[in-house]
């Protein structure tokens, strides 16, 4: 296995980790204004992700950094072509982070409601745009010779990419509802369990519809990278099991299976792409691949050594933080830090 493939796999793993972990953060943020009736309940909801949201963002920063260092041409074309979308996402993420820290600084109800809706918007926008972005990775965007993006923002919005945005939006909301069921005490958690099953139905329908569209709106039949085999089927079956586990109130298993559904779904996207990283809708020969967009072999080799040392440390540290904050959140104001 060459270094280009290794770094393609590592970037895939980083994005998978980001969607699994930050996915429930986005879901919790989107649900915040709707599931909590008073300020104490809203603080409980925010405190479920309070110790974790910034750590979960590290996966995205790492993925972006790895993309920049390992595949600079991919990074350059992506960030120029998707500039407006990524700028909007960045502003949303910044405001969301500010909202988490500022919300409880002042006791004014208007102040707190404003930041609650900021958390909602800052979670909603990335939840949609990530699906739009990855759908365009596969469908293709206007890339001409020399990796130059010749389209505009509106070229990113099409029926297929919007369907992808709905997949990530509904998937993250379900992920967030299940996570809240795990982290909050009864009877609050029971209410969220009922909500999760209601949200699961549209998520399943949208995902199934998106999978079918992939065979019609992309070139995977003629330009399939790695045959995903049973992986997309695994995503569908995992999501089916999520609905069943929610219904029988096995919330831990529901959360685990939803993580698997996200892992299988994202893996399918990267398997379909390989060895391409960004498809050209103008001409397939203009598509970016792991070979024509990669850094030199010496750079990739040094980076591999560094990643081998530090990635396990980061994963171990984040696992430790989840263990420390594993208990359910109660309504006691003394235990509510956000």
C-alpha positions as CSV (number, residue, x, y, z in Angstrom):
1,X,0.0,0.0,0.0
2,X,1.5,3.4,-1.0
3,X,1.5,6.5,1.1
4,X,-1.2,8.2,-1.0
5,X,-3.6,5.4,-0.2
6,X,-2.7,5.4,3.4
7,X,-3.4,9.1,3.7
8,X,-6.7,8.8,1.8
9,X,-7.7,6.2,4.3
10,X,-6.6,8.3,7.2
11,X,-8.6,11.3,6.0
12,X,-11.6,9.0,5.5
13,X,-11.2,7.8,9.1
14,X,-11.0,11.4,10.4
15,X,-14.2,12.4,8.6
16,X,-15.9,9.3,9.8
17,X,-14.9,10.1,13.4
18,X,-16.0,13.7,12.9
19,X,-19.5,12.7,11.7
20,X,-20.0,10.1,14.4
21,X,-18.9,12.5,17.3
22,X,-19.9,15.9,16.0
23,X,-23.0,14.4,14.5
24,X,-24.8,14.1,17.8
25,X,-23.5,17.6,18.8
26,X,-25.2,19.0,15.7
27,X,-28.4,17.0,16.5
28,X,-28.5,18.2,20.1
29,X,-28.0,21.8,19.0
30,X,-30.8,21.5,16.4
31,X,-33.2,19.9,18.9
32,X,-32.4,22.4,21.7
33,X,-35.1,25.0,21.2
34,X,-37.8,22.3,20.7
35,X,-37.3,19.6,23.3
36,X,-36.6,21.8,26.4
37,X,-39.5,23.7,28.0
38,X,-37.6,25.9,30.4
39,X,-34.2,27.3,31.1
40,X,-33.2,24.4,33.4
41,X,-34.0,21.8,30.7
42,X,-32.1,23.8,28.1
43,X,-29.1,23.9,30.3
44,X,-29.4,20.2,30.8
45,X,-29.5,19.6,27.1
46,X,-26.4,21.9,26.5
47,X,-24.5,20.2,29.3
48,X,-24.8,16.8,27.6
49,X,-22.4,18.0,24.9
50,X,-20.7,20.9,26.9
51,X,-17.5,18.9,27.8
52,X,-17.2,17.3,24.3
53,X,-18.2,19.6,21.5
54,X,-14.8,21.4,21.2
55,X,-12.9,18.1,21.3
56,X,-15.1,16.7,18.6
57,X,-14.2,19.6,16.4
58,X,-10.6,18.4,16.5
59,X,-11.5,15.7,14.1
60,X,-12.5,18.2,11.5
61,X,-9.3,20.3,12.1
62,X,-7.2,17.2,11.8
63,X,-9.0,16.2,8.5
64,X,-8.5,19.6,7.0
65,X,-4.8,19.7,8.1
66,X,-4.2,16.2,6.7
67,X,-5.9,17.2,3.4
68,X,-3.7,20.4,3.2
69,X,-0.5,18.5,3.8
70,X,-1.1,15.2,2.0
71,X,-3.2,16.4,-0.9
72,X,-2.6,20.2,-1.4
73,X,-4.2,20.2,-4.9
74,X,-7.4,18.7,-3.5
75,X,-7.4,21.2,-0.6
76,X,-6.8,24.1,-3.0
77,X,-9.5,23.1,-5.4
78,X,-12.0,22.2,-2.7
79,X,-11.5,25.4,-0.7
80,X,-11.7,27.6,-3.8
81,X,-14.7,25.9,-5.4
82,X,-16.6,25.4,-2.2
83,X,-15.4,28.8,-0.7
84,X,-18.8,30.4,-0.1
85,X,-20.3,27.2,1.4
86,X,-17.3,26.6,3.6
87,X,-17.2,30.2,4.7
88,X,-20.9,30.1,5.7
89,X,-20.2,26.8,7.6
90,X,-17.2,28.4,9.4
91,X,-19.2,31.4,10.5
92,X,-21.9,29.1,11.8
93,X,-19.4,27.0,13.7
94,X,-17.8,30.1,15.2
95,X,-21.1,31.5,16.4
96,X,-22.1,28.1,17.8
97,X,-18.9,27.9,19.9
98,X,-19.4,31.5,21.1
99,X,-23.0,30.7,22.0
100,X,-22.0,27.7,24.2
101,X,-19.6,29.9,26.2
102,X,-21.7,33.1,26.4
103,X,-25.2,31.7,27.0
104,X,-25.1,31.4,30.7
105,X,-23.0,34.5,31.4
106,X,-26.1,36.6,31.9
107,X,-29.4,35.5,33.4
108,X,-31.6,37.6,31.1
109,X,-34.2,35.3,29.4
110,X,-33.9,37.3,26.1
111,X,-30.1,36.9,26.1
112,X,-30.3,33.1,26.6
113,X,-33.1,32.6,24.0
114,X,-30.9,34.5,21.5
115,X,-27.9,32.2,22.1
116,X,-30.2,29.1,22.1
117,X,-31.3,30.0,18.5
118,X,-27.7,30.7,17.6
119,X,-26.8,27.2,18.7
120,X,-29.7,26.0,16.6
121,X,-28.5,27.8,13.5
122,X,-24.9,27.1,14.1
123,X,-25.8,23.4,14.2
124,X,-28.3,23.3,11.4
125,X,-26.2,24.9,8.7
126,X,-23.2,22.5,9.0
127,X,-25.5,19.5,9.3
128,X,-27.0,20.4,5.9
129,X,-23.8,21.6,4.1
130,X,-21.7,18.5,4.9
131,X,-24.2,16.3,3.1
132,X,-24.3,18.8,0.2
133,X,-20.5,18.8,0.0
134,X,-20.0,15.0,0.1
135,X,-22.8,14.5,-2.5
136,X,-21.0,16.9,-4.8
137,X,-17.7,15.0,-4.2
138,X,-19.3,12.0,-5.8
139,X,-21.6,13.6,-8.4
140,X,-19.0,16.0,-9.6
141,X,-18.4,19.7,-9.8
142,X,-17.1,21.9,-12.7
143,X,-13.4,21.3,-12.6
144,X,-11.4,22.2,-15.8
145,X,-7.7,21.7,-16.6
146,X,-5.1,22.3,-14.0
147,X,-7.6,21.5,-11.2
148,X,-9.3,24.9,-11.7
149,X,-12.9,25.2,-10.4
150,X,-14.9,27.1,-13.1
151,X,-18.4,27.0,-11.5
152,X,-20.0,29.0,-8.8
153,X,-21.9,28.5,-5.5
154,X,-25.2,27.6,-7.3
155,X,-23.5,24.7,-9.1
156,X,-23.2,23.0,-5.7
157,X,-27.0,23.1,-5.2
158,X,-28.8,20.4,-7.2
159,X,-31.4,17.7,-6.5
160,X,-28.8,15.1,-5.6
161,X,-26.7,17.3,-3.3
162,X,-29.8,18.7,-1.5
163,X,-30.9,15.1,-0.9
164,X,-27.5,14.5,0.6
165,X,-28.0,17.5,2.8
166,X,-31.3,16.1,4.0
167,X,-29.6,12.7,4.8
168,X,-27.0,14.3,7.1
169,X,-29.6,16.7,8.6
170,X,-32.1,13.9,9.5
171,X,-29.3,11.5,10.5
172,X,-27.6,13.9,12.9
173,X,-31.0,14.9,14.4
174,X,-31.7,11.2,15.1
175,X,-28.2,10.8,16.5
176,X,-28.7,13.8,18.8
177,X,-32.1,12.5,20.0
178,X,-30.6,9.1,20.9
179,X,-27.6,10.7,22.6
180,X,-29.9,12.9,24.7
181,X,-31.9,9.8,25.7
182,X,-28.6,8.3,27.0
183,X,-27.4,11.3,28.8
184,X,-30.5,12.8,30.5
185,X,-32.4,11.4,33.5
186,X,-36.0,10.3,33.4
187,X,-38.7,11.4,32.5
188,X,-36.9,13.7,30.2
189,X,-35.1,10.8,28.5
190,X,-38.3,8.9,27.9
191,X,-39.8,11.9,26.0
192,X,-36.7,12.0,23.8
193,X,-36.9,8.3,23.1
194,X,-40.4,8.8,21.7
195,X,-39.1,11.7,19.6
196,X,-36.2,9.7,18.3
197,X,-38.5,7.0,16.8
198,X,-40.5,9.7,15.1
199,X,-37.4,11.3,13.6
200,X,-36.0,7.9,12.6
201,X,-38.7,7.3,10.0
202,X,-37.9,10.3,7.7
203,X,-34.2,9.6,8.1
204,X,-34.6,6.1,6.9
205,X,-36.7,7.2,3.9
206,X,-34.3,10.0,2.9
207,X,-31.3,7.7,3.1
208,X,-32.9,5.0,1.1
209,X,-33.9,7.5,-1.6
210,X,-30.4,9.0,-1.6
211,X,-28.9,5.5,-2.2
212,X,-31.2,4.9,-5.1
213,X,-30.3,8.3,-6.6
214,X,-26.6,7.6,-6.4
215,X,-27.0,5.0,-9.2
216,X,-28.6,7.6,-11.5
217,X,-26.9,10.9,-10.7
218,X,-23.3,9.7,-10.5
219,X,-20.9,7.7,-12.7
220,X,-20.3,4.9,-10.2
221,X,-21.5,2.3,-12.7
222,X,-18.7,3.2,-15.2
223,X,-16.1,4.7,-12.8
224,X,-16.5,2.7,-9.6
225,X,-13.4,3.0,-7.4
226,X,-13.6,0.2,-4.9
227,X,-16.7,-1.9,-5.0
228,X,-18.5,-1.2,-1.7
229,X,-20.1,-4.6,-1.8
230,X,-22.3,-5.0,1.3
231,X,-21.2,-1.8,3.0
232,X,-24.2,0.3,1.8
233,X,-26.4,-2.6,2.7
234,X,-24.9,-2.6,6.1
235,X,-25.8,1.1,6.4
236,X,-29.4,0.4,5.6
237,X,-29.6,-2.6,7.9
238,X,-27.9,-0.7,10.7
239,X,-30.4,2.1,10.4
240,X,-33.3,-0.4,10.4
241,X,-32.0,-1.9,13.6
242,X,-31.8,1.6,15.1
243,X,-35.6,2.0,14.8
244,X,-36.2,-1.4,16.4
245,X,-33.8,-0.7,19.4
246,X,-35.4,2.7,20.0
247,X,-38.8,1.1,20.0
248,X,-37.8,-1.5,22.6
249,X,-36.0,1.2,24.6
250,X,-32.5,-0.3,24.2
251,X,-31.0,3.2,23.8
252,X,-27.4,2.1,24.1
253,X,-27.7,-0.3,21.3
254,X,-29.6,2.2,19.2
255,X,-26.8,4.7,19.6
256,X,-24.2,2.1,18.7
257,X,-26.1,1.0,15.6
258,X,-26.6,4.6,14.5
259,X,-22.9,5.1,14.8
260,X,-22.4,2.1,12.5
261,X,-24.9,3.5,10.0
262,X,-22.9,6.7,9.9
263,X,-19.6,4.7,9.6
264,X,-21.0,2.5,6.8
265,X,-22.5,5.4,4.9
266,X,-19.4,7.6,5.0
267,X,-17.2,4.6,4.1
268,X,-19.4,4.0,1.0
269,X,-18.8,7.5,-0.2
270,X,-15.0,7.2,0.1
271,X,-15.0,3.7,-1.4
272,X,-17.0,4.9,-4.4
273,X,-14.6,7.8,-4.9
274,X,-11.2,6.0,-4.6
275,X,-8.8,6.7,-6.1
276,X,-10.5,10.0,-7.0
277,X,-11.0,12.6,-4.4
278,X,-13.0,15.2,-6.3
279,X,-14.9,14.3,-9.5
280,X,-15.0,16.7,-12.5
281,X,-18.4,17.0,-14.1
282,X,-16.8,18.5,-17.2
283,X,-14.5,15.6,-18.1
284,X,-13.5,12.6,-16.0
285,X,-9.8,13.2,-17.0
286,X,-9.9,16.5,-15.1
287,X,-10.9,14.7,-11.8
288,X,-8.5,15.0,-8.9
289,X,-7.1,11.7,-7.7
290,X,-4.8,10.7,-4.8
291,X,-1.9,10.6,-7.3
292,X,-2.3,13.9,-9.1
293,X,-3.2,15.9,-6.0
294,X,-0.7,14.4,-3.5
295,X,2.4,15.8,-1.9
296,X,5.8,14.3,-2.5
297,X,6.6,10.8,-1.1
298,X,9.1,12.2,1.4
299,X,6.5,14.6,2.9
300,X,3.9,11.8,3.1
301,X,6.5,9.5,4.8
302,X,7.4,12.0,7.5
303,X,3.7,12.8,8.1
304,X,3.0,9.1,8.4
305,X,5.6,8.8,11.2
306,X,4.1,11.8,13.0
307,X,0.5,10.5,12.7
308,X,1.5,7.1,13.9
309,X,2.8,8.7,17.2
310,X,0.1,11.3,17.8
311,X,-3.2,10.0,16.5
312,X,-3.4,7.2,19.1
313,X,-2.6,9.7,21.8
314,X,-5.4,12.1,20.7
315,X,-7.9,9.2,20.5
316,X,-6.9,7.9,23.9
317,X,-7.3,11.3,25.4
318,X,-10.7,11.9,23.9
319,X,-11.8,8.4,25.0
320,X,-10.7,9.3,28.5
321,X,-12.8,12.5,28.5
322,X,-16.0,10.6,27.5
323,X,-15.3,8.2,30.3
324,X,-14.9,11.0,32.9
325,X,-18.2,12.6,31.8
326,X,-20.1,9.4,31.3
327,X,-22.8,10.0,33.9
328,X,-26.3,11.2,33.1
329,X,-27.1,14.9,33.5
330,X,-29.5,15.9,36.3
331,X,-31.5,19.1,36.8
332,X,-29.5,20.1,39.8
333,X,-28.2,23.7,39.0
334,X,-24.9,22.9,40.9
335,X,-24.0,20.4,38.2
336,X,-24.9,22.6,35.3
337,X,-21.9,24.5,34.1
338,X,-23.3,25.8,30.8
